[in-house]
């Protein structure tokens, strides 16, 4: 759904028909078609929560509403805070037995939030456990919605921890069943371009069943209506004008100014709240200050202990605060009417007063953890002791809170808490004795957290520090564990982790846990197998034996992937594919998404190597969709997108390739993946003839994303671009550097791609040499270098053999026999651009021999292929050659009859989507068929409906049939 701009209101609801209608419409869609998501943005005090409360209130018994709030605790934010609240409120409404019935049998990750569900799974892979938790949330929410429509409200998403953002993204992509609506609110002023919530909001807005809108200020008439409701009578025009001017249309300002219309203009909401609290009696201010320290939500018993007031003084003070709408009553306590009010009160505390109140809260929670909601004890203690300035207790509480965060799969928060432990280490006497662990163990835990947060370089540094401090005599297993982790981090960072993994295996004690030994062996098999398939195969077999003997599915899947890679290196492609598929099946059964995606990527690469680009595209599209579903679109999803786009590029489906690349780049993937994707985008733009756009892409692409040199594919593209722009010196420098790279002929090299680009550079240098003897000598040297590398490159498969044939034809330049051999080699290889270029070479060599007749048909075929591809650069070369050789490119066959005109202005891609839409396909099915994301498919569907003037998909299909559009598509 498209975003809309609407207006907000305060406590008295006015002028909200448009926004309530928008939420009502998306709710109807959620009930009738499938789960939907809406997000409401606006500045503080604009009325986001009031709007949502009115909307859910009007639903009445037609839907069940549960709420969860994000908490402003910084590094101490409770993991998954809004969702734990949602689950617990569902439990209260449905009952524990009903919750259990909705979930699968066996141990549940949700038991970490609801202990009554039993013990959570023990010692499972961390990423696997997080995926299981997310899947259980989908099952729970869809199951509850199947019984009765359900609205889940998530307040203050600008404060959401990373786990909550990831879970919301996962739900937005995976909830499908009707009857469920997610509604979120956030402050627009706090979610700028760099805020981690922003990409998620944009993704939701693009979804077919997504809604996003911003609440704007009230106009003067709406302020008048709000004042009338607040005052109980019609205000005079002068008052309305004055309040509207002073409030800037902010409903919370209006509400506060209504209590004191004569007050001067506040410079901000903070000034206004400060003036309101200043008029309170001292006891009321004291209670409000203590409440601000407790938090946005305030339990009555904890507040009483923080205030240290007798009931006969505390209760009247609370009554005043509630009556003046500074606090509102909640289930077992209170909450601030607005978060800004708490900010103002907390900001006015004196330093000593603030530390004293935090210390009281911390001691009270320490003595009685039941004072705070279940699961929040450790993180609340860490926050309060830290604010109280008690370093020793902060150290202890942060260590416990970090462990809880790790068990809850909140790795970014775990890392922040461990950072605090390390920061306090030198300020506390005998910290190791207090925690029962050395600093090296803390560093080890922090490095492990980096595996899951993606901070690979930082994790390597942390692991190195841990190794420097570890004593194998007191902890014999720990060094091997840390070495294995550092090896894995190096692999994830794009570097070789073999040395660490080998050392880990060599130093591992005999009684090491089988999962540690098995995973180390499996990782070694993956990295070593490419260079030494015999040794890699031995590692993989040993890892497989361990995994089967001890029931370790993650190790088994990793070892199978390693075995598949070894089989591929040995040329046994059928066995490699079978092993990849077996690994994917095992990983899928255990929600091991990392290995699922790795196995699918291995299949796609293998199919690309065999020249089966169509099958590779299908597998890569599945991997891309899986990565989006499990919240790994930015990392693993981009890897699959790279393979998918490469397959589409080679197949000649350039518009689709460009679309999937641009879609992936919008997620800002890691540097290496960005380099690969931008290179491919540049290749498409260059082939289409848009040199300026290709140059912009090259300029914006990371030249050396990993610090290990420019990827070969990027160098080849830059060579071709430099030739097209006539910058031959730059092209030659790039070529020479790449030819001298010792990794060119290694397992990760791509020599034929570079050699083919090199022949273009050589040809351009030769054409520009003229009578310059030095230039001719340079060409001879480059020819020798290219031929020397070519002799050392294998070409034992059809596609490499075709590259070799084209290479020799390009070096010889005008040998018709060699060009004919190149055409023969490329026919049937599903690479129309390569075939077109070979046909061009045939025509050029024939014309150089004066045989115009032999040039005509190849040049016509090349022109036809170039037109089909949209290869503007090649088509211009064809036209120039035809003009020079006086070759008639016109086809002797009669031109086909033109299709009926499209009166609706649909693009070619929209016509593709329309055909599938008319066949009854869903957005997800359309996306899979066209190798685009579901959100992109939804955007196309929305545009089609708008252009056709249709309200529904079925109506759009009917209009298209009547207009004859679908007949043309079928023809």
WODA-V245865 format. One record per backbone hydrogen bond with DSSP energy under -1.0 kcal/mol. CO is the residue of the C=O (numbers start at 1). NH is the residue of the N-H. Records with the same first field share a line. If there is no record, write none. Layout:
CO = NH, NH
This chain:
6 = 216
16 = 20
17 = 21
18 = 22
19 = 23
20 = 24
21 = 25
22 = 26
23 = 27
24 = 28
25 = 29
26 = 30
27 = 31
28 = 32
29 = 33, 34
30 = 179
36 = 182
37 = 211
38 = 184
39 = 213
40 = 186
41 = 215
42 = 188
43 = 46
45 = 252
47 = 51
48 = 52
49 = 53
50 = 54
51 = 55
52 = 56
53 = 57
54 = 58
55 = 59
59 = 62
64 = 151
66 = 153
68 = 155
71 = 73
73 = 76
74 = 77
78 = 81
80 = 84
81 = 85
82 = 86
83 = 87
84 = 88
85 = 89
86 = 90
87 = 91
88 = 92
89 = 93
90 = 94
91 = 95
95 = 99
96 = 100
97 = 101
98 = 102
108 = 111
109 = 112
110 = 113, 114
114 = 117
115 = 118
125 = 129
126 = 130
127 = 131
128 = 132
129 = 133
130 = 134
131 = 135
132 = 136
133 = 137
134 = 138
135 = 139
136 = 140
137 = 141
138 = 142
139 = 143
140 = 144
141 = 145
142 = 146
144 = 148
149 = 64
150 = 181
151 = 66
152 = 183
153 = 68
154 = 185
155 = 70
156 = 159
157 = 160
161 = 165
162 = 166
163 = 167
164 = 168
165 = 169
166 = 170
167 = 171
168 = 172
169 = 173
170 = 174
171 = 175
179 = 150
180 = 36
181 = 152
182 = 38
183 = 154
184 = 40
185 = 157
186 = 42
187 = 190
188 = 191
192 = 195
195 = 198
197 = 201
198 = 202
199 = 203
200 = 204
201 = 205
202 = 206
204 = 207
207 = 210
209 = 37
211 = 39
212 = 4
213 = 41
214 = 6
216 = 8
219 = 223
220 = 224
221 = 225
222 = 226
223 = 227
224 = 228
225 = 229
226 = 230
227 = 231
228 = 232
236 = 240
237 = 241
238 = 242
239 = 243
240 = 244
241 = 245
242 = 246
243 = 247
244 = 248
247 = 250
249 = 218
250 = 254
251 = 255
252 = 256
253 = 257
254 = 258
260 = 263
268 = 272
269 = 273
270 = 274
271 = 275
272 = 276
273 = 277
274 = 278
277 = 280
281 = 285
282 = 286
283 = 287
284 = 288
285 = 289
286 = 290
287 = 291
288 = 292
289 = 293
290 = 294
291 = 295
296 = 336
298 = 334
299 = 303
300 = 304
301 = 305
302 = 306
303 = 307
304 = 308
310 = 313, 314
311 = 315
313 = 317
314 = 318
315 = 319
316 = 320
317 = 321
318 = 322
319 = 323
320 = 324
321 = 326, 327
322 = 325
326 = 337
328 = 335
332 = 300
333 = 330
334 = 298
335 = 328
338 = 342
339 = 343
340 = 344
341 = 345
342 = 346
343 = 347
344 = 348
346 = 349
350 = 354
351 = 355
352 = 356
353 = 357
354 = 358
355 = 359
356 = 360
357 = 361
358 = 362
359 = 363
360 = 364
361 = 365
362 = 366
363 = 367
364 = 368
368 = 371
369 = 372
373 = 376
376 = 380
377 = 381
378 = 382
379 = 383
380 = 384
381 = 385
382 = 386
383 = 387
384 = 388
385 = 390
389 = 391
390 = 394
391 = 395
392 = 396
393 = 397
394 = 398
395 = 399
396 = 400
397 = 401
398 = 402
399 = 403
400 = 404
401 = 405
402 = 406
403 = 407
404 = 408
405 = 410
406 = 409
409 = 411
410 = 414
411 = 415
412 = 416
413 = 417
414 = 418
415 = 419
416 = 420
417 = 421
418 = 422
419 = 423
420 = 424
424 = 427
430 = 434
431 = 435
432 = 436
438 = 442
439 = 443
440 = 444
441 = 445
442 = 446
443 = 447
444 = 448
445 = 449
446 = 450
449 = 453
450 = 454
454 = 456
455 = 459
456 = 460
457 = 461
458 = 462
459 = 463
460 = 464
461 = 465
462 = 466
463 = 467
464 = 468
465 = 469
466 = 470
471 = 474, 475
477 = 481
478 = 482
479 = 483
480 = 484
481 = 485
482 = 486
483 = 487
484 = 488
485 = 489
486 = 490
487 = 491
488 = 492
489 = 493
490 = 495
491 = 494
497 = 501
498 = 502
499 = 503
500 = 504
501 = 505
502 = 506
503 = 507
509 = 512
513 = 517
514 = 518
515 = 519
516 = 520
517 = 521
518 = 522
519 = 523
520 = 524
521 = 525
522 = 526
523 = 527
524 = 528
525 = 529
528 = 531, 532
532 = 536
533 = 537
534 = 538
535 = 539
536 = 540
537 = 541
538 = 542
539 = 543
540 = 544
541 = 545
542 = 546
543 = 547
544 = 548
545 = 549
546 = 550
547 = 552
552 = 556
553 = 557
554 = 558
555 = 559
556 = 560
557 = 561
558 = 562
559 = 563
560 = 564
561 = 565
562 = 566
563 = 567
564 = 568
565 = 569
566 = 570
567 = 572
568 = 571
571 = 573
572 = 576
573 = 577
574 = 578
575 = 579
576 = 580
577 = 581
578 = 582
579 = 583
580 = 584
581 = 585
582 = 586
583 = 587
584 = 588
585 = 589
587 = 592
588 = 591
591 = 593
592 = 596
593 = 597
594 = 598
595 = 599
596 = 600
597 = 601
598 = 602
599 = 603
600 = 604
601 = 605
602 = 606
603 = 607
604 = 608
605 = 609
606 = 610
607 = 612
608 = 611
611 = 613
612 = 616
613 = 617
614 = 618
615 = 619
616 = 620
617 = 621
618 = 622
619 = 623
620 = 624
621 = 625
622 = 626
623 = 627
624 = 628
625 = 629
626 = 630
627 = 632
628 = 631
632 = 637
635 = 639
636 = 640
637 = 641
638 = 642
639 = 643
640 = 644
641 = 645
642 = 646
643 = 647
644 = 648
645 = 649
646 = 650
647 = 651
648 = 653
652 = 654
653 = 657
654 = 658
655 = 659
656 = 660
657 = 661
658 = 662
659 = 663
660 = 664
661 = 665
662 = 666
664 = 667
665 = 668
670 = 674
671 = 675
672 = 676
673 = 677
674 = 678
675 = 679
676 = 680
677 = 681
678 = 682
679 = 683
680 = 684
681 = 685
682 = 686
683 = 687
684 = 688
685 = 690
687 = 873
689 = 691
690 = 694
691 = 695
692 = 696
693 = 697
694 = 698
695 = 699
696 = 700
711 = 715
712 = 716
713 = 717
714 = 718
715 = 719
716 = 720
717 = 721
718 = 722
719 = 723
720 = 724
721 = 725
722 = 727
723 = 726
726 = 728
727 = 731
728 = 732
729 = 733
730 = 734
731 = 735
732 = 736
733 = 737
734 = 738
735 = 739
736 = 740
738 = 741
741 = 744
743 = 746
746 = 749
750 = 754
751 = 755
752 = 756
753 = 757
754 = 758
755 = 759
756 = 760
757 = 761
758 = 762
759 = 763
760 = 764
761 = 765
762 = 766
763 = 767
764 = 768
769 = 772
772 = 776
773 = 777
774 = 778
775 = 779
776 = 780
777 = 781
778 = 782
779 = 783
780 = 784
781 = 785
782 = 786
783 = 787
784 = 788
785 = 789
786 = 790
787 = 791
789 = 792
790 = 793
797 = 801
798 = 802
799 = 803
800 = 804
801 = 805
802 = 806
803 = 807
804 = 808
805 = 809
806 = 810
807 = 811
808 = 812
809 = 813
812 = 814
815 = 819
816 = 820
817 = 821
818 = 822
819 = 823
820 = 824
821 = 825
822 = 826
823 = 827
826 = 829
831 = 835
832 = 836
833 = 837
834 = 838
835 = 839
836 = 840
837 = 841
838 = 842
839 = 843
840 = 844
841 = 845
842 = 846
843 = 847
844 = 848
845 = 849
846 = 851
847 = 850
850 = 852
852 = 856
855 = 859
856 = 860
857 = 861
858 = 862
859 = 863
860 = 864
861 = 865
862 = 866
863 = 867
864 = 868
865 = 869
866 = 870, 871
870 = 872
871 = 875
872 = 876
873 = 877
874 = 878
875 = 879
876 = 880
877 = 881
878 = 882
879 = 883
880 = 884
881 = 885
882 = 887
907 = 911
908 = 912
909 = 913
910 = 914
911 = 915
912 = 916
913 = 917
914 = 918
916 = 921
917 = 920
922 = 926
923 = 927
924 = 928
925 = 929
926 = 930
927 = 932
933 = 937
934 = 938
935 = 939
936 = 940
937 = 941
938 = 942
939 = 943
940 = 944
941 = 945
942 = 946
943 = 947
944 = 948
945 = 950
952 = 956
953 = 957
954 = 958
955 = 959
956 = 960
957 = 961
958 = 962
959 = 963
960 = 965
961 = 964
964 = 968
965 = 969
966 = 970
967 = 971
